[in-house]
Amino acid sequence: MFVDSHCHLDKIDLANFNGDFTAIIDAARAAQVEHMLCIGVTLDDFPAMRERVAGFSDISISCGVHPLYVAKHPLNKAQLKEWAALPEVVAIGETGLDYYYDPESRPVQQESFAYHIELANELDKPLIIHTRDARDDTIAMLREGHADRCGGVLHCFTESLEMAQQAIEHLDFYISISGIASFRNAAELRDVVKALPLERLLIETDSPWLAPVPHRGKENQPAFVADVAKCVADVKGVTLAEVAEVTTHNFYSLFKRVRT
């Protein structure tokens, strides 16, 4: 059985499922996906996301504000804290640093990131980290904020082996691999996957984006996480069953509040 450790179920186009949200979940279950973690990216969207997945025992949720969103909208810390403390929220994020677009937004991104780290430690819930073109600052802020206390994951990882090793060795973090690893031009990322211990890896779809081979060109969905697992298995020279077993164990080890 597989776990999709990072998906955005509320962003999937229901037109592809005849308007039936349950069909997305049924497809995942048929593909041996036993649990999905649906990720919050804005406070504006959180109530609707929470309502959409309510009642599904195989879906958990996180609460956080994406760095690209907070770059343009002030962070409502009081609201974030209130919703992040909800018992059904198992993690804090998606948060982090994204320096790809706007250098002037770095200070507000850093302020938001620091608060998310503080909140994760206060609530004892792990962090879900987005990082792009911000390797040094991401690791530095996680270490300064003592994020090793709450733990977390660098999601949809595309950065260097050195960064992954720092996150594992200094912060006891996990590294999550998405469908990007299956892309033809992702040889460097596959080298990173090969070098990292399976015991520190998670797998994800990041649905509805980044559909893995052989689904390129389609909208992504949690059912495709098995294809991510197959890519990891091929790269590491292990069985698909081993990747499924170990990454699923890793998921529940990190997200301890997930009900099984």
C-alpha positions as a Markdown table, in Angstrom:
| # | Residue | x | y | z |
|---|---|---|---|---|
| 1 | Met | 0.0 | 0.0 | 0.0 |
| 2 | Phe | 1.1 | 3.5 | -0.8 |
| 3 | Val | 0.7 | 7.0 | 0.8 |
| 4 | Asp | 0.5 | 10.2 | -1.1 |
| 5 | Ser | 2.3 | 12.5 | 1.3 |
| 6 | His | 1.5 | 15.7 | -0.5 |
| 7 | Cys | -1.5 | 16.5 | -2.8 |
| 8 | His | -3.9 | 19.3 | -3.4 |
| 9 | Leu | -7.2 | 17.5 | -3.7 |
| 10 | Asp | -9.2 | 20.7 | -3.7 |
| 11 | Lys | -7.3 | 21.9 | -6.8 |
| 12 | Ile | -8.1 | 18.8 | -9.0 |
| 13 | Asp | -10.5 | 19.5 | -11.9 |
| 14 | Leu | -13.6 | 17.6 | -11.1 |
| 15 | Ala | -14.7 | 17.8 | -14.7 |
| 16 | Asn | -12.2 | 14.9 | -15.2 |
| 17 | Phe | -14.2 | 12.9 | -12.7 |
| 18 | Asn | -17.8 | 13.7 | -13.9 |
| 19 | Gly | -18.0 | 16.3 | -11.1 |
| 20 | Asp | -17.6 | 13.6 | -8.4 |
| 21 | Phe | -14.9 | 14.2 | -5.8 |
| 22 | Thr | -15.4 | 10.7 | -4.4 |
| 23 | Ala | -14.2 | 9.3 | -7.8 |
| 24 | Ile | -10.8 | 10.8 | -7.2 |
| 25 | Ile | -10.5 | 8.9 | -3.9 |
| 26 | Asp | -11.9 | 5.7 | -5.3 |
| 27 | Ala | -9.3 | 5.8 | -8.1 |
| 28 | Ala | -6.6 | 6.2 | -5.4 |
| 29 | Arg | -7.9 | 3.4 | -3.4 |
| 30 | Ala | -8.0 | 1.1 | -6.5 |
| 31 | Ala | -4.4 | 2.0 | -7.0 |
| 32 | Gln | -3.6 | 0.8 | -3.5 |
| 33 | Val | -3.2 | 4.3 | -2.0 |
| 34 | Glu | -4.2 | 3.9 | 1.7 |
| 35 | His | -3.8 | 7.6 | 2.8 |
| 36 | Met | -3.5 | 11.1 | 1.3 |
| 37 | Leu | -2.3 | 14.3 | 2.9 |
| 38 | Cys | -4.1 | 17.3 | 1.5 |
| 39 | Ile | -2.0 | 20.4 | 1.8 |
| 40 | Gly | -3.1 | 23.9 | 2.7 |
| 41 | Val | -1.5 | 26.8 | 0.8 |
| 42 | Thr | -3.7 | 29.8 | 1.7 |
| 43 | Leu | -6.0 | 30.7 | 4.6 |
| 44 | Asp | -8.6 | 31.8 | 2.1 |
| 45 | Asp | -8.9 | 28.3 | 0.7 |
| 46 | Phe | -8.6 | 26.4 | 3.9 |
| 47 | Pro | -12.2 | 26.3 | 5.1 |
| 48 | Ala | -13.4 | 24.9 | 1.7 |
| 49 | Met | -10.6 | 22.4 | 1.6 |
| 50 | Arg | -11.3 | 21.2 | 5.1 |
| 51 | Glu | -15.0 | 20.8 | 4.2 |
| 52 | Arg | -14.3 | 19.0 | 0.9 |
| 53 | Val | -12.3 | 16.2 | 2.6 |
| 54 | Ala | -14.3 | 15.9 | 5.8 |
| 55 | Gly | -15.6 | 12.4 | 6.4 |
| 56 | Phe | -12.8 | 10.6 | 4.5 |
| 57 | Ser | -10.8 | 8.7 | 7.0 |
| 58 | Asp | -8.0 | 8.2 | 4.5 |
| 59 | Ile | -7.4 | 11.9 | 4.0 |
| 60 | Ser | -5.6 | 14.2 | 6.4 |
| 61 | Ile | -5.0 | 17.9 | 6.1 |
| 62 | Ser | -2.3 | 20.5 | 6.8 |
| 63 | Cys | -2.6 | 24.2 | 7.4 |
| 64 | Gly | -0.2 | 26.9 | 6.2 |
| 65 | Val | 0.5 | 29.7 | 3.8 |
| 66 | His | 2.7 | 29.2 | 0.7 |
| 67 | Pro | 5.7 | 31.5 | 0.4 |
| 68 | Leu | 4.6 | 32.8 | -3.0 |
| 69 | Tyr | 1.1 | 33.7 | -1.6 |
| 70 | Val | 2.5 | 35.4 | 1.5 |
| 71 | Ala | 4.7 | 37.5 | -0.7 |
| 72 | Lys | 1.6 | 39.3 | -2.0 |
| 73 | His | -0.8 | 39.0 | 1.0 |
| 74 | Pro | -0.2 | 39.9 | 4.6 |
| 75 | Leu | -0.1 | 36.8 | 6.9 |
| 76 | Asn | -2.9 | 36.6 | 9.4 |
| 77 | Lys | -1.0 | 35.0 | 12.3 |
| 78 | Ala | -4.0 | 34.8 | 14.6 |
| 79 | Gln | -6.1 | 33.0 | 12.0 |
| 80 | Leu | -3.3 | 30.6 | 11.1 |
| 81 | Lys | -2.7 | 29.7 | 14.7 |
| 82 | Glu | -6.4 | 29.1 | 15.3 |
| 83 | Trp | -6.8 | 26.8 | 12.3 |
| 84 | Ala | -3.4 | 25.1 | 12.7 |
| 85 | Ala | -4.4 | 24.0 | 16.2 |
| 86 | Leu | -7.5 | 22.1 | 15.0 |
| 87 | Pro | -7.2 | 18.4 | 15.9 |
| 88 | Glu | -7.7 | 17.2 | 12.3 |
| 89 | Val | -4.7 | 19.3 | 11.1 |
| 90 | Val | -1.7 | 17.0 | 11.3 |
| 91 | Ala | 1.0 | 19.3 | 9.9 |
| 92 | Ile | 2.0 | 22.9 | 9.4 |
| 93 | Gly | 2.5 | 24.1 | 5.8 |
| 94 | Glu | 3.1 | 24.4 | 3.1 |
| 95 | Thr | 5.6 | 27.0 | 4.1 |
| 96 | Gly | 9.2 | 27.9 | 3.2 |
| 97 | Leu | 11.1 | 30.1 | 0.9 |
| 98 | Asp | 10.8 | 30.7 | -2.8 |
| 99 | Tyr | 13.3 | 33.2 | -4.3 |
| 100 | Tyr | 12.6 | 32.3 | -7.9 |
| 101 | Tyr | 10.4 | 35.3 | -8.8 |
| 102 | Asp | 10.6 | 38.4 | -6.6 |
| 103 | Pro | 13.8 | 39.3 | -4.6 |
| 104 | Glu | 11.9 | 42.1 | -2.8 |
| 105 | Ser | 9.5 | 39.6 | -1.2 |
| 106 | Arg | 12.3 | 37.8 | 0.7 |
| 107 | Pro | 11.8 | 39.6 | 4.0 |
| 108 | Val | 8.1 | 38.9 | 4.2 |
| 109 | Gln | 8.6 | 35.3 | 3.2 |
| 110 | Gln | 11.3 | 34.9 | 5.9 |
| 111 | Glu | 9.0 | 36.5 | 8.5 |
| 112 | Ser | 6.2 | 34.1 | 7.6 |
| 113 | Phe | 8.5 | 31.1 | 7.5 |
| 114 | Ala | 9.9 | 31.9 | 11.0 |
| 115 | Tyr | 6.3 | 32.1 | 12.4 |
| 116 | His | 5.4 | 28.8 | 10.8 |
| 117 | Ile | 8.4 | 27.1 | 12.4 |
| 118 | Glu | 7.6 | 28.7 | 15.8 |
| 119 | Leu | 4.0 | 27.5 | 15.5 |
| 120 | Ala | 5.0 | 24.0 | 14.5 |
| 121 | Asn | 7.1 | 23.7 | 17.6 |
| 122 | Glu | 4.4 | 25.2 | 19.8 |
| 123 | Leu | 1.8 | 22.7 | 18.5 |
| 124 | Asp | 4.2 | 19.8 | 18.1 |
| 125 | Lys | 3.2 | 19.3 | 14.4 |
| 126 | Pro | 5.7 | 18.6 | 11.6 |
| 127 | Leu | 6.6 | 21.2 | 8.9 |
| 128 | Ile | 5.9 | 20.8 | 5.2 |
| 129 | Ile | 8.6 | 22.8 | 3.4 |
| 130 | His | 8.6 | 24.3 | -0.1 |
| 131 | Thr | 12.1 | 25.6 | -1.1 |
| 132 | Arg | 13.3 | 26.9 | -4.4 |
| 133 | Asp | 16.5 | 28.9 | -5.1 |
| 134 | Ala | 16.8 | 29.4 | -1.3 |
| 135 | Arg | 18.9 | 26.5 | -0.1 |
| 136 | Asp | 21.2 | 28.2 | 2.4 |
| 137 | Asp | 18.5 | 30.4 | 3.9 |
| 138 | Thr | 16.0 | 27.5 | 4.2 |
| 139 | Ile | 18.4 | 25.3 | 6.1 |
| 140 | Ala | 19.7 | 28.2 | 8.2 |
| 141 | Met | 16.2 | 29.3 | 9.3 |
| 142 | Leu | 15.2 | 25.7 | 10.1 |
| 143 | Arg | 18.2 | 25.3 | 12.3 |
| 144 | Glu | 17.8 | 28.7 | 13.9 |
| 145 | Gly | 14.2 | 27.9 | 14.6 |
| 146 | His | 15.1 | 24.5 | 16.1 |
| 147 | Ala | 12.9 | 22.7 | 13.6 |
| 148 | Asp | 14.5 | 19.5 | 14.6 |
| 149 | Arg | 12.1 | 19.5 | 17.5 |
| 150 | Cys | 8.9 | 19.3 | 15.4 |
| 151 | Gly | 10.5 | 17.6 | 12.4 |
| 152 | Gly | 9.3 | 17.9 | 8.8 |
| 153 | Val | 9.8 | 17.2 | 5.2 |
| 154 | Leu | 11.3 | 19.0 | 2.2 |
| 155 | His | 8.6 | 18.4 | -0.3 |
| 156 | Cys | 8.8 | 17.9 | -4.1 |
| 157 | Phe | 12.6 | 17.9 | -3.7 |
| 158 | Thr | 14.7 | 19.2 | -6.6 |
| 159 | Glu | 17.6 | 20.7 | -4.8 |
| 160 | Ser | 21.2 | 19.4 | -4.2 |
| 161 | Leu | 22.3 | 16.2 | -2.4 |
| 162 | Glu | 24.2 | 18.5 | 0.0 |
| 163 | Met | 21.0 | 20.2 | 1.0 |
| 164 | Ala | 19.1 | 16.9 | 1.5 |
| 165 | Gln | 21.9 | 15.6 | 3.6 |
| 166 | Gln | 21.9 | 18.7 | 5.8 |
| 167 | Ala | 18.2 | 18.4 | 6.3 |
| 168 | Ile | 18.5 | 14.8 | 7.3 |
| 169 | Glu | 21.6 | 15.0 | 9.5 |
| 170 | His | 21.1 | 18.3 | 11.2 |
| 171 | Leu | 17.3 | 18.5 | 11.4 |
| 172 | Asp | 16.2 | 14.8 | 11.2 |
| 173 | Phe | 13.9 | 15.7 | 8.3 |
| 174 | Tyr | 12.6 | 13.6 | 5.5 |
| 175 | Ile | 12.9 | 14.2 | 1.7 |
| 176 | Ser | 9.8 | 13.8 | -0.5 |
| 177 | Ile | 10.1 | 12.7 | -4.1 |
| 178 | Ser | 7.6 | 13.7 | -6.7 |
| 179 | Gly | 6.9 | 12.7 | -10.3 |
| 180 | Ile | 9.7 | 15.1 | -11.4 |
| 181 | Ala | 12.2 | 12.3 | -10.7 |
| 182 | Ser | 10.6 | 10.4 | -13.6 |
| 183 | Phe | 11.1 | 13.2 | -16.1 |
| 184 | Arg | 13.6 | 12.6 | -18.9 |
| 185 | Asn | 15.7 | 15.7 | -18.0 |
| 186 | Ala | 15.9 | 14.9 | -14.2 |
| 187 | Ala | 19.0 | 12.8 | -14.2 |
| 188 | Glu | 20.6 | 14.9 | -11.4 |
| 189 | Leu | 17.6 | 14.4 | -9.2 |
| 190 | Arg | 17.7 | 10.7 | -9.8 |
| 191 | Asp | 21.3 | 10.7 | -8.7 |
| 192 | Val | 20.2 | 12.4 | -5.4 |
| 193 | Val | 17.4 | 9.8 | -5.0 |
| 194 | Lys | 19.9 | 7.0 | -5.5 |
| 195 | Ala | 22.3 | 8.5 | -2.9 |
| 196 | Leu | 19.7 | 9.1 | -0.1 |
| 197 | Pro | 18.7 | 6.3 | 2.3 |
| 198 | Leu | 15.2 | 5.0 | 1.5 |
| 199 | Glu | 14.5 | 5.3 | 5.3 |
| 200 | Arg | 14.4 | 9.1 | 4.9 |
| 201 | Leu | 12.3 | 9.3 | 1.8 |
| 202 | Leu | 8.6 | 10.0 | 1.3 |
| 203 | Ile | 6.7 | 9.9 | -2.0 |
| 204 | Glu | 4.1 | 12.3 | -3.3 |
| 205 | Thr | 2.2 | 13.4 | -6.4 |
| 206 | Asp | 1.8 | 17.2 | -5.7 |
| 207 | Ser | -1.5 | 16.7 | -7.5 |
| 208 | Pro | -2.9 | 18.2 | -9.7 |
| 209 | Trp | 0.6 | 19.2 | -11.0 |
| 210 | Leu | 3.7 | 17.2 | -12.1 |
| 211 | Ala | 2.1 | 14.0 | -13.4 |
| 212 | Pro | 4.8 | 11.3 | -13.5 |
| 213 | Val | 5.8 | 9.2 | -16.5 |
| 214 | Pro | 3.7 | 7.6 | -18.1 |
| 215 | His | 1.0 | 10.2 | -17.4 |
| 216 | Arg | 2.8 | 13.3 | -18.7 |
| 217 | Gly | 0.4 | 15.8 | -20.2 |
| 218 | Lys | -2.5 | 14.6 | -17.9 |
| 219 | Glu | -3.7 | 16.2 | -14.7 |
| 220 | Asn | -2.0 | 14.5 | -11.8 |
| 221 | Gln | -4.0 | 12.6 | -9.1 |
| 222 | Pro | -3.1 | 10.5 | -6.0 |
| 223 | Ala | -3.6 | 7.3 | -7.9 |
| 224 | Phe | -0.4 | 8.1 | -9.8 |
| 225 | Val | 1.8 | 8.0 | -6.7 |
| 226 | Ala | 2.5 | 4.3 | -7.4 |
| 227 | Asp | 4.3 | 5.5 | -10.6 |
| 228 | Val | 6.5 | 7.8 | -8.4 |
| 229 | Ala | 7.2 | 4.7 | -6.2 |
| 230 | Lys | 8.2 | 2.7 | -9.3 |
| 231 | Cys | 10.6 | 5.4 | -10.3 |
| 232 | Val | 12.2 | 5.4 | -6.9 |
| 233 | Ala | 12.4 | 1.6 | -6.9 |
| 234 | Asp | 14.1 | 1.6 | -10.4 |
| 235 | Val | 16.6 | 4.2 | -9.4 |
| 236 | Lys | 17.5 | 2.5 | -6.1 |
| 237 | Gly | 17.5 | -1.0 | -7.5 |
| 238 | Val | 14.9 | -2.3 | -4.9 |
| 239 | Thr | 11.5 | -3.7 | -5.3 |
| 240 | Leu | 8.3 | -1.7 | -5.6 |
| 241 | Ala | 7.0 | -3.5 | -2.5 |
| 242 | Glu | 10.0 | -2.3 | -0.5 |
| 243 | Val | 9.5 | 1.3 | -1.5 |
| 244 | Ala | 5.8 | 1.1 | -0.7 |
| 245 | Glu | 6.5 | -0.4 | 2.7 |
| 246 | Val | 9.3 | 1.8 | 3.8 |
| 247 | Thr | 7.9 | 5.1 | 2.6 |
| 248 | Thr | 4.5 | 4.3 | 4.1 |
| 249 | His | 6.3 | 3.6 | 7.4 |
| 250 | Asn | 8.2 | 6.8 | 7.1 |
| 251 | Phe | 5.0 | 8.8 | 6.6 |
| 252 | Tyr | 3.4 | 7.6 | 9.7 |
| 253 | Ser | 6.6 | 8.0 | 11.7 |
| 254 | Leu | 6.7 | 11.7 | 10.7 |
| 255 | Phe | 2.9 | 12.5 | 10.8 |
| 256 | Lys | 2.1 | 10.9 | 14.1 |
| 257 | Arg | -1.3 | 12.6 | 14.3 |
| 258 | Val | -2.6 | 10.8 | 11.3 |
| 259 | Arg | -5.3 | 8.4 | 12.3 |
| 260 | Thr | -4.6 | 4.9 | 10.9 |
